[in-house]
Amino acid sequence: MNHTTDMSPDAFRLLCRSGSFTGPTAGAASPYIQANMMILPKEDAFDFLLFCQRNPKPCPLVEVLDPGQVEPHCAPGGDIRTDLPGYRVFEHGRLVREVNDIREYWRDDFVTFLIGCSFSFEHALMAGGIPLRHVEQQRNVAMYKTNIPCRTAGRFGGNMVVSMRPVKSGDVARAVEISGRFPQVHGAPVHIGHPELIGIRDLSQPEFGDAVAIHDDELPVFWACGVTPQYVAELSRTPFCITHSPGKMFVTDLLNQ
């Protein structure tokens, strides 16, 4: 189990801010909501807000910050420029660098979107007796591009990204029930059992994160994923944006339950 599981959210954010933690946040500060992040210039913020409203399954909004604001209401004392383990900088839809701190890129017209993450309901799944292999192995969750279309808004359009967790066949119904209680962090799965039907050719080759084994008594279960905006920004050739690195989330002070 991740040694950060029992940390308070502010202590974990300080660990990221100091550069002492740069790994995936699965299992970190487990009772608290984790968030994906998208930062855009103000001129693109309305279209992206509309995209999130039209696609609440992959993009459930936790908070939208004012232009230039760096301290979220959901994390007093936090700083979205430093308190994630990793960031990605995109120009015209192309990933140009990955960094651990974005203060040098910051502008007063930047609008930050914090989007619910499925890591947040993992604590409930594990508490319900459903083991999660990527947490046990301290790996990043496997994420895949799909053929599931999102509703377009302005320049933003494309297909959904999903995260996958192997679940024992007899536990699938309970996993659906438990995760369905958390609509603010993607809720119930979008697909179960047949990856080829949603455009995934090879589960051993995720586009983001780390592959995990699927045993004979398990089914792959797919949840909508907050990496979707990164994929959409890539497809839409968004002039400039900053996102979290896949699997490296912002930990808020909001409780999952």
Backbone bond lengths (Angstrom), bond angles and torsions (degrees), N, CA, C in turn:
res aa  C-N    CA-C-N  psi(-1)  N-CA   C-N-CA  omega(-1)  CA-C   N-CA-C  phi
1 M - - - 1.463 - - 1.527 109.89 -
2 N 1.306 116.27 143.70 1.456 122.77 178.61 1.530 110.16 -56.75
3 H 1.347 117.64 131.39 1.467 120.79 -178.20 1.524 112.36 -67.52
4 T 1.336 117.68 -11.52 1.463 121.27 -179.62 1.527 112.69 -91.33
5 T 1.334 117.58 3.54 1.468 121.53 -173.80 1.521 112.31 -54.58
6 D 1.330 117.54 -44.67 1.457 121.60 -173.42 1.526 113.35 -93.87
7 M 1.316 118.31 8.62 1.456 120.53 -180.00 1.522 110.89 -73.88
8 S 1.329 116.17 151.75 1.461 120.36 171.40 1.523 108.24 -73.56
9 P 1.344 118.42 155.78 1.464 119.34 -177.98 1.530 113.37 -62.54
10 D 1.356 117.41 -37.74 1.458 118.17 -179.37 1.528 111.14 -69.13
11 A 1.324 117.03 -36.87 1.464 119.60 176.91 1.529 110.71 -65.63
12 F 1.342 116.61 -38.95 1.459 118.86 179.15 1.528 110.79 -67.34
13 R 1.343 117.37 -41.08 1.472 119.41 178.85 1.530 110.89 -61.32
14 L 1.335 116.93 -39.52 1.466 120.11 178.22 1.526 111.06 -64.55
15 L 1.334 116.72 -33.85 1.458 120.81 176.97 1.529 109.97 -63.07
16 C 1.344 116.24 -41.53 1.468 120.58 177.10 1.530 110.31 -67.92
17 R 1.324 116.51 -42.30 1.470 121.43 -177.00 1.529 111.28 -60.63
18 S 1.324 116.13 -36.18 1.471 120.38 -179.05 1.524 112.73 -79.87
19 G 1.350 116.11 -8.90 1.462 119.78 -176.77 1.510 113.33 83.39
20 S 1.343 117.42 7.15 1.462 120.89 -178.24 1.524 112.72 -77.95
21 F 1.351 116.63 -20.63 1.464 120.45 177.34 1.516 108.02 -126.95
22 T 1.335 116.20 122.35 1.466 120.93 -178.96 1.528 112.58 -131.14
23 G 1.338 117.06 12.88 1.459 120.48 -175.82 1.511 113.47 -95.82
24 P 1.336 117.79 -174.48 1.456 121.83 174.86 1.529 110.86 -63.53
25 T 1.325 116.69 149.23 1.459 121.34 -175.33 1.522 113.33 -97.52
26 A 1.338 118.98 7.30 1.460 120.92 176.62 1.519 109.56 -56.12
27 G 1.335 116.37 125.10 1.453 121.19 179.52 1.511 114.99 87.87
28 A 1.331 118.92 -8.97 1.463 121.37 -179.08 1.527 110.41 -77.00
29 A 1.355 116.39 141.15 1.469 121.96 177.03 1.522 109.99 39.66
30 S 1.327 115.70 56.13 1.458 121.91 -161.88 1.529 117.24 -58.38
31 P 1.346 122.34 -28.36 1.473 117.91 179.48 1.523 114.55 -76.03
32 Y 1.337 117.85 -3.02 1.461 120.43 -169.69 1.525 112.56 -110.84
33 I 1.322 114.51 147.20 1.468 121.24 -179.74 1.523 110.31 -65.72
34 Q 1.324 115.27 129.36 1.456 121.50 171.47 1.524 109.25 -100.48
35 A 1.316 115.64 153.46 1.465 119.59 -175.14 1.519 111.51 -133.22
36 N 1.338 114.34 136.62 1.456 121.45 163.51 1.523 107.63 -71.52
37 M 1.313 116.93 163.04 1.462 119.67 -177.35 1.528 111.94 -138.19
38 M 1.318 114.94 140.28 1.464 122.01 171.23 1.522 107.86 -134.87
39 I 1.330 116.88 127.61 1.461 122.63 177.15 1.520 108.19 -117.82
40 L 1.336 115.99 127.64 1.460 122.51 -177.46 1.523 110.78 -135.20
41 P 1.328 117.64 153.04 1.463 119.23 169.21 1.533 110.39 -60.74
42 K 1.306 115.99 150.77 1.457 121.33 -176.28 1.529 112.47 -53.53
43 E 1.325 117.29 -33.56 1.465 121.10 -176.41 1.529 112.54 -64.16
44 D 1.342 117.23 -23.07 1.469 120.83 178.96 1.527 112.47 -103.94
45 A 1.327 116.89 -3.09 1.465 119.91 -170.61 1.525 112.52 -68.87
46 F 1.336 118.70 -37.86 1.457 119.53 -177.55 1.527 110.70 -64.93
47 D 1.337 116.87 -45.23 1.467 119.41 179.49 1.526 110.95 -60.35
48 F 1.337 116.30 -38.62 1.462 118.09 -179.54 1.525 111.10 -71.69
49 L 1.324 117.36 -37.41 1.463 120.24 175.05 1.525 110.03 -58.84
50 L 1.324 116.46 -43.02 1.459 120.92 177.98 1.527 110.68 -64.39
51 F 1.332 116.82 -39.13 1.469 120.14 177.51 1.533 110.44 -60.07
52 C 1.325 117.12 -43.85 1.467 120.61 179.31 1.522 111.05 -64.39
53 Q 1.321 117.28 -41.79 1.459 120.38 179.98 1.527 111.53 -64.73
54 R 1.326 116.85 -34.11 1.462 120.81 -179.82 1.527 112.66 -81.86
55 N 1.334 116.57 -15.24 1.469 120.85 -177.25 1.531 109.84 -132.14
56 P 1.339 117.30 63.84 1.467 119.74 -174.17 1.522 114.06 -68.54
57 K 1.329 118.39 -20.19 1.470 119.45 -179.19 1.539 110.88 -67.72
58 P 1.343 119.82 -53.51 1.465 118.47 176.90 1.526 113.46 -82.25
59 C 1.339 117.78 -17.29 1.471 120.64 -172.69 1.525 112.47 -130.26
60 P 1.346 118.83 58.21 1.464 119.94 178.06 1.526 110.74 -74.68
61 L 1.313 116.87 115.81 1.458 120.52 -174.24 1.524 111.81 -73.52
62 V 1.326 116.01 130.48 1.457 123.16 172.39 1.523 109.79 -94.43
63 E 1.331 116.25 -42.89 1.471 121.15 179.40 1.517 109.34 -164.26
64 V 1.338 115.57 147.40 1.463 122.79 170.91 1.520 107.09 -119.70
65 L 1.324 116.76 122.68 1.451 121.19 -177.60 1.524 110.73 -87.05
66 D 1.329 116.57 155.20 1.460 121.73 174.76 1.528 109.61 -67.26
67 P 1.337 117.98 157.67 1.469 119.89 176.49 1.529 111.02 -54.01
68 G 1.315 116.09 129.50 1.455 121.60 178.46 1.511 115.40 83.13
69 Q 1.327 118.07 -12.11 1.464 121.62 -177.86 1.522 110.46 -71.97
70 V 1.327 117.71 134.71 1.464 121.40 -178.95 1.531 112.67 -117.07
71 E 1.335 118.34 -15.37 1.459 121.57 179.68 1.516 109.90 -104.66
72 P 1.319 118.71 109.88 1.460 120.35 -178.96 1.531 111.98 -71.74
73 H 1.315 116.39 150.93 1.459 120.45 173.49 1.523 110.72 -65.73
74 C 1.341 116.40 -29.10 1.465 120.64 -178.02 1.524 112.90 -80.00
75 A 1.350 117.59 -0.83 1.463 121.39 -179.82 1.526 109.21 -150.50
76 P 1.342 118.16 72.27 1.468 120.77 -179.56 1.529 111.42 -53.84
77 G 1.332 115.27 132.69 1.455 120.89 -177.14 1.515 114.13 85.43
78 G 1.337 116.85 -7.47 1.461 120.67 179.89 1.515 112.39 -79.60
79 D 1.311 115.54 166.24 1.469 122.04 179.22 1.526 107.17 -143.57
80 I 1.337 116.34 113.06 1.460 118.79 -175.25 1.536 112.15 -69.88
81 R 1.332 117.94 -9.53 1.469 120.79 178.45 1.525 112.77 -80.70
82 T 1.346 116.91 -18.57 1.470 120.29 -171.71 1.520 113.90 -131.95
83 D 1.332 118.42 -16.18 1.464 120.72 -164.03 1.523 114.48 -97.95
84 L 1.317 117.95 16.69 1.461 123.10 170.26 1.523 108.41 -108.51
85 P 1.336 118.20 151.03 1.470 119.43 179.79 1.528 113.89 -71.18
86 G 1.337 117.67 -16.44 1.455 119.07 -179.10 1.519 111.87 -167.77
87 Y 1.332 116.40 147.27 1.467 122.97 -178.18 1.528 109.49 -130.31
88 R 1.319 114.81 154.02 1.458 121.42 173.15 1.523 109.75 -121.61
89 V 1.317 116.12 136.09 1.462 122.17 178.25 1.525 108.14 -110.58
90 F 1.343 115.53 124.87 1.467 122.04 -179.53 1.526 110.16 -114.65
91 E 1.335 115.64 140.11 1.464 122.14 171.82 1.522 108.25 -129.12
92 H 1.336 116.15 123.23 1.462 122.97 -178.75 1.534 111.10 51.82
93 G 1.331 114.69 42.60 1.455 120.91 176.82 1.509 115.35 78.40
94 R 1.310 117.71 3.81 1.472 121.41 -177.11 1.515 110.02 -112.26
95 L 1.324 116.33 130.99 1.464 121.01 176.61 1.529 108.42 -69.10
96 V 1.343 115.62 120.83 1.468 119.06 -177.39 1.524 113.04 -108.07
97 R 1.338 117.70 -23.92 1.466 119.16 176.15 1.525 110.70 -166.58
98 E 1.336 114.68 156.29 1.458 122.66 171.52 1.523 107.76 -119.64
99 V 1.334 115.87 132.08 1.465 121.37 -175.18 1.529 109.13 -137.90
100 N 1.333 116.20 168.21 1.457 121.87 178.16 1.526 112.88 -104.22
101 D 1.357 116.86 2.07 1.464 121.64 -174.92 1.530 106.32 -159.66
102 I 1.336 117.41 132.81 1.475 118.97 -176.92 1.526 112.77 -115.67
103 R 1.326 117.74 20.07 1.467 118.94 -178.83 1.529 112.36 -60.50
104 E 1.322 117.15 -34.63 1.463 118.93 -178.35 1.527 112.61 -70.43
105 Y 1.332 117.56 -18.51 1.466 120.94 179.82 1.532 112.50 -96.26
106 W 1.320 117.23 -7.08 1.456 120.11 -168.09 1.528 112.45 -67.31
107 R 1.351 114.82 140.67 1.469 122.22 176.34 1.524 108.65 -133.27
108 D 1.330 115.19 153.69 1.467 120.39 -177.03 1.523 113.11 -71.51
109 D 1.341 117.66 -12.62 1.467 119.11 179.75 1.530 112.03 -97.33
110 F 1.335 118.30 7.66 1.456 120.78 -178.22 1.533 110.75 -77.80
111 V 1.330 114.52 133.45 1.467 122.25 175.79 1.526 107.68 -111.40
112 T 1.329 115.73 127.57 1.459 121.37 -177.89 1.526 110.75 -103.56
113 F 1.329 115.37 132.44 1.463 123.14 175.24 1.526 108.04 -112.46
114 L 1.320 116.14 125.47 1.458 121.55 173.24 1.522 107.68 -105.07
115 I 1.321 115.91 126.33 1.468 123.17 -169.83 1.523 108.93 -123.31
116 G 1.322 117.02 133.09 1.457 122.04 -177.59 1.516 113.35 -52.80
117 C 1.332 115.66 147.50 1.472 122.38 -176.16 1.516 110.22 -125.79
118 S 1.329 116.29 141.55 1.459 120.70 -178.51 1.526 112.63 -66.93
119 F 1.333 118.64 -16.35 1.461 119.33 174.10 1.532 110.36 -55.98
120 S 1.335 116.32 -27.24 1.460 120.46 -174.86 1.520 112.72 -67.06
121 F 1.344 118.36 -32.09 1.467 117.76 179.75 1.530 112.41 -91.94
122 E 1.319 116.76 -1.79 1.461 118.78 179.97 1.530 111.41 -63.90
123 H 1.330 117.63 -35.21 1.461 120.54 177.78 1.520 109.88 -59.19
124 A 1.342 116.26 -42.25 1.467 120.02 179.55 1.521 111.29 -67.27
125 L 1.329 117.65 -38.50 1.465 120.48 177.38 1.524 110.85 -61.67
126 M 1.330 115.72 -47.15 1.461 119.05 -178.86 1.527 111.23 -66.38
127 A 1.348 116.28 -38.35 1.462 119.95 177.07 1.527 111.09 -64.40
128 G 1.344 116.63 -26.70 1.453 122.06 177.98 1.518 113.59 -85.55
129 G 1.337 116.52 8.12 1.459 120.50 176.23 1.510 114.59 87.10
130 I 1.336 117.40 17.10 1.462 121.38 179.78 1.528 108.26 -107.20
131 P 1.321 118.75 104.89 1.466 120.87 -177.80 1.529 111.31 -70.57
132 L 1.309 115.98 150.36 1.465 122.01 179.61 1.526 108.15 -122.17
133 R 1.321 115.23 114.30 1.461 120.48 -170.35 1.529 112.24 -64.39
134 H 1.320 117.93 -39.51 1.468 118.45 -177.30 1.527 111.34 -67.24
135 V 1.353 117.70 -31.44 1.461 120.23 175.90 1.521 110.07 -70.53
136 E 1.334 116.61 -44.80 1.459 120.86 178.82 1.525 111.49 -59.32
137 Q 1.336 116.33 -37.39 1.464 120.79 -177.74 1.527 112.71 -91.61
138 Q 1.368 116.62 2.58 1.461 122.64 -179.06 1.534 110.84 53.46
139 R 1.342 114.33 47.66 1.456 121.08 178.66 1.524 108.84 -117.57
140 N 1.319 115.32 167.47 1.453 120.62 175.61 1.528 108.85 -77.67
141 V 1.334 117.21 147.94 1.460 120.65 177.75 1.531 109.63 -67.22
142 A 1.315 117.00 147.60 1.465 121.49 178.68 1.524 109.97 -78.35
143 M 1.338 116.99 133.48 1.462 122.88 -178.41 1.527 109.48 -130.60
144 Y 1.335 115.61 142.27 1.464 121.04 -172.69 1.528 111.00 -135.86
145 K 1.325 115.44 144.08 1.462 121.49 169.42 1.533 108.10 -75.83
146 T 1.329 116.70 145.49 1.466 120.51 -176.97 1.526 110.44 -128.17
147 N 1.346 114.47 -179.70 1.471 120.70 173.14 1.522 111.38 -101.33
148 I 1.343 117.53 14.44 1.464 121.48 179.92 1.529 108.70 -81.46
149 P 1.332 119.23 114.65 1.468 120.19 -174.37 1.522 112.43 -76.66
150 C 1.320 115.53 144.31 1.460 122.02 169.25 1.526 108.79 -95.95
151 R 1.313 116.91 156.67 1.460 121.09 173.75 1.524 109.55 -74.77
152 T 1.311 116.77 132.97 1.462 122.56 -176.80 1.524 110.85 -77.42
153 A 1.347 115.14 147.82 1.465 121.66 173.08 1.521 107.78 -143.54
154 G 1.330 116.92 112.16 1.463 120.23 -178.11 1.516 110.92 58.10
155 R 1.329 116.61 -128.23 1.464 120.67 -178.90 1.528 112.13 -76.77
156 F 1.344 118.01 -12.69 1.461 120.52 -171.73 1.529 112.03 -93.98
157 G 1.324 115.40 121.11 1.456 121.11 179.14 1.518 110.20 -164.89
158 G 1.337 116.18 153.35 1.459 120.50 179.97 1.505 110.62 156.56
159 N 1.322 116.32 -165.17 1.463 121.94 -177.38 1.521 111.64 -102.71
160 M 1.311 114.19 161.79 1.460 122.08 -177.91 1.526 111.61 -76.24
161 V 1.333 115.53 146.18 1.466 123.10 166.80 1.525 106.90 -101.18
162 V 1.342 116.74 142.26 1.462 121.13 179.03 1.525 110.12 -123.54
163 S 1.335 115.14 153.52 1.464 120.82 169.69 1.526 108.04 -103.12
164 M 1.333 116.43 150.95 1.465 120.53 -176.19 1.525 110.14 -126.36
165 R 1.335 114.06 135.89 1.466 121.15 174.16 1.523 108.49 -131.68
166 P 1.333 118.43 127.41 1.462 119.90 174.96 1.536 109.50 -69.79
167 V 1.319 116.91 132.87 1.463 122.30 179.73 1.526 108.01 -132.21
168 K 1.329 116.60 136.29 1.462 119.58 176.51 1.524 110.16 -58.53
169 S 1.328 115.73 141.05 1.466 120.64 -174.62 1.522 111.93 -51.82
170 G 1.320 116.98 -41.03 1.444 120.59 -178.40 1.515 114.71 -72.63
171 D 1.338 116.46 -12.12 1.470 121.07 -178.63 1.525 112.99 -102.44
172 V 1.337 117.58 -4.51 1.463 119.98 -173.24 1.521 111.86 -61.60
173 A 1.332 117.21 -45.71 1.468 119.66 -178.64 1.519 111.05 -59.36
174 R 1.350 116.53 -40.00 1.466 119.65 179.17 1.526 110.86 -69.42
175 A 1.329 117.90 -36.34 1.463 120.79 177.27 1.527 110.89 -63.10
176 V 1.338 116.11 -39.83 1.469 120.44 177.33 1.522 109.81 -64.24
177 E 1.318 116.18 -44.46 1.469 120.44 -178.53 1.527 111.21 -63.37
178 I 1.339 116.30 -46.86 1.467 120.06 -176.93 1.522 110.95 -65.31
179 S 1.324 117.71 -50.40 1.472 119.70 -177.60 1.518 111.56 -67.34
180 G 1.334 117.10 -27.28 1.461 120.27 178.13 1.508 113.65 -64.87
181 R 1.343 117.17 -16.59 1.461 120.67 177.19 1.528 112.46 -77.20
182 F 1.341 117.16 -4.63 1.457 121.46 -173.57 1.539 111.41 -122.03
183 P 1.339 117.68 63.04 1.468 119.09 -178.89 1.530 113.12 -63.74
184 Q 1.350 117.11 -21.86 1.460 119.87 -179.77 1.517 112.13 -74.64
185 V 1.349 116.95 -9.51 1.466 121.00 177.44 1.533 109.37 -133.04
186 H 1.328 115.73 51.37 1.471 126.37 173.42 1.516 115.33 86.50
187 G 1.340 118.82 -22.98 1.455 119.96 173.83 1.519 114.22 68.61
188 A 1.340 115.54 -146.20 1.461 122.04 -175.10 1.531 111.36 -70.40
189 P 1.330 117.79 161.61 1.470 121.02 179.75 1.534 112.21 -60.70
190 V 1.345 114.31 157.25 1.462 120.14 175.25 1.530 111.16 -98.15
191 H 1.349 117.07 -15.16 1.470 119.92 -179.36 1.525 109.29 -162.90
192 I 1.331 115.32 149.20 1.464 121.04 179.60 1.529 109.46 -137.93
193 G 1.322 116.11 126.05 1.451 120.72 161.76 1.509 120.77 92.49
194 H 1.321 119.82 -23.24 1.470 120.23 -174.77 1.531 109.84 -132.21
195 P 1.334 117.37 79.76 1.471 120.54 -174.53 1.518 114.12 -57.51
196 E 1.358 116.98 -32.70 1.473 119.37 -177.78 1.522 111.69 -63.80
197 L 1.324 118.19 -25.41 1.467 120.94 -179.48 1.525 112.23 -71.53
198 I 1.326 117.04 -20.06 1.470 119.51 177.34 1.531 111.24 -111.91
199 G 1.331 115.33 20.87 1.464 119.72 171.12 1.515 116.08 87.21
200 I 1.331 117.67 14.11 1.469 121.27 179.89 1.534 108.30 -99.30
201 R 1.313 116.38 116.31 1.465 120.45 -175.30 1.521 113.59 -86.64
202 D 1.325 117.19 -33.64 1.458 119.69 -171.84 1.522 109.30 -146.10
203 L 1.339 117.52 109.51 1.466 120.79 -178.69 1.524 112.39 -67.05
204 S 1.327 116.95 -18.13 1.468 119.27 179.09 1.524 112.53 -80.49
205 Q 1.338 116.62 -2.12 1.462 120.93 -177.34 1.539 110.66 -127.86
206 P 1.326 118.69 67.62 1.471 119.62 177.81 1.529 110.88 -67.77
207 E 1.334 115.81 146.63 1.478 119.44 177.01 1.528 111.54 -71.99
208 F 1.339 116.18 -27.44 1.467 121.37 179.01 1.523 107.63 -136.23
209 G 1.329 117.04 150.53 1.454 120.61 176.35 1.518 112.97 78.93
210 D 1.332 115.29 -161.41 1.466 122.03 -172.96 1.527 110.63 -119.96
211 A 1.304 115.98 137.80 1.457 120.60 176.00 1.527 109.91 -70.34
212 V 1.335 115.58 146.40 1.469 121.27 172.85 1.524 108.30 -129.65
213 A 1.323 115.64 154.86 1.467 120.85 -179.27 1.529 110.45 -70.31
214 I 1.337 115.58 147.26 1.461 122.14 173.00 1.523 107.39 -115.90
215 H 1.321 116.99 118.66 1.460 121.62 -175.86 1.525 111.23 -82.32
216 D 1.322 115.77 166.59 1.464 121.34 -174.05 1.522 112.98 -61.33
217 D 1.313 117.65 -29.23 1.465 120.64 -178.27 1.525 112.21 -94.78
218 E 1.337 117.57 16.98 1.463 122.00 -176.42 1.527 111.45 -121.34
219 L 1.312 114.51 157.42 1.457 122.90 172.80 1.523 109.12 -120.01
220 P 1.353 117.66 144.46 1.465 118.89 172.14 1.527 109.67 -75.94
221 V 1.328 116.19 127.47 1.457 121.80 -179.50 1.528 107.90 -115.80
222 F 1.337 115.94 130.01 1.464 121.69 -170.97 1.531 110.90 -114.49
223 W 1.326 114.52 128.07 1.462 121.24 176.17 1.534 109.68 -113.60
224 A 1.337 117.03 147.62 1.465 120.83 172.61 1.523 108.60 -56.50
225 C 1.320 116.49 145.67 1.471 121.27 -170.88 1.524 111.53 -127.49
226 G 1.336 115.02 140.44 1.462 120.96 179.45 1.511 114.51 -75.10
227 V 1.335 118.32 3.33 1.469 119.95 170.04 1.527 109.89 -78.82
228 T 1.334 116.55 -10.45 1.470 120.80 177.92 1.526 112.60 -48.38
229 P 1.343 120.75 -46.12 1.472 119.32 179.52 1.524 113.80 -58.66
230 Q 1.345 117.80 -33.75 1.464 119.43 177.65 1.530 110.51 -64.14
231 Y 1.321 115.82 -44.07 1.458 120.63 179.25 1.524 110.54 -64.52
232 V 1.320 116.06 -41.50 1.462 121.04 179.41 1.532 110.31 -65.54
233 A 1.337 117.28 -40.36 1.463 120.56 177.47 1.525 110.93 -62.66
234 E 1.329 115.55 -36.99 1.467 120.81 177.19 1.527 110.49 -64.97
235 L 1.330 116.36 -49.56 1.462 120.67 -178.56 1.520 111.86 -65.61
236 S 1.335 116.41 -35.26 1.463 121.71 -176.34 1.521 112.67 -85.40
237 R 1.329 116.78 -3.15 1.470 122.41 -178.75 1.534 110.85 52.17
238 T 1.321 115.27 47.63 1.457 121.55 178.13 1.527 109.24 -57.44
239 P 1.362 118.17 128.84 1.464 120.46 -174.44 1.523 114.45 -54.33
240 F 1.357 116.48 -43.12 1.460 118.83 179.40 1.523 109.44 -155.79
241 C 1.328 116.70 135.05 1.457 120.77 171.18 1.516 108.92 -159.01
242 I 1.318 115.08 159.59 1.462 123.04 174.56 1.520 107.10 -124.97
243 T 1.329 116.70 134.65 1.451 121.56 179.62 1.531 109.20 -129.96
244 H 1.334 115.34 171.33 1.462 119.69 167.92 1.526 108.43 -71.08
245 S 1.324 117.19 153.41 1.459 119.97 168.04 1.524 107.97 -72.50
246 P 1.336 118.67 140.42 1.469 120.12 -177.03 1.520 112.09 -51.35
247 G 1.341 114.76 129.86 1.453 120.83 179.40 1.515 115.07 84.54
248 K 1.334 117.50 -3.11 1.471 121.59 -176.47 1.528 108.62 -117.60
249 M 1.330 115.12 93.54 1.459 122.15 -166.35 1.528 113.46 -98.91
250 F 1.336 114.25 169.84 1.453 122.34 170.80 1.527 107.79 -93.82
251 V 1.332 117.10 124.40 1.460 121.59 -179.25 1.532 108.90 -93.04
252 T 1.331 116.42 122.24 1.455 122.32 -178.11 1.530 111.16 -94.28
253 D 1.328 116.16 176.19 1.455 122.11 174.10 1.525 112.01 -91.59
254 L 1.327 117.69 3.47 1.462 121.51 -178.15 1.520 109.72 -82.61
255 L 1.324 116.32 131.81 1.460 120.32 178.45 1.521 110.89 -76.96
256 N 1.337 116.03 144.90 1.466 120.54 177.48 1.515 111.89 -62.36
257 Q 1.309 116.52 -34.28 1.465 120.20 -177.36 1.513 109.37 -126.51
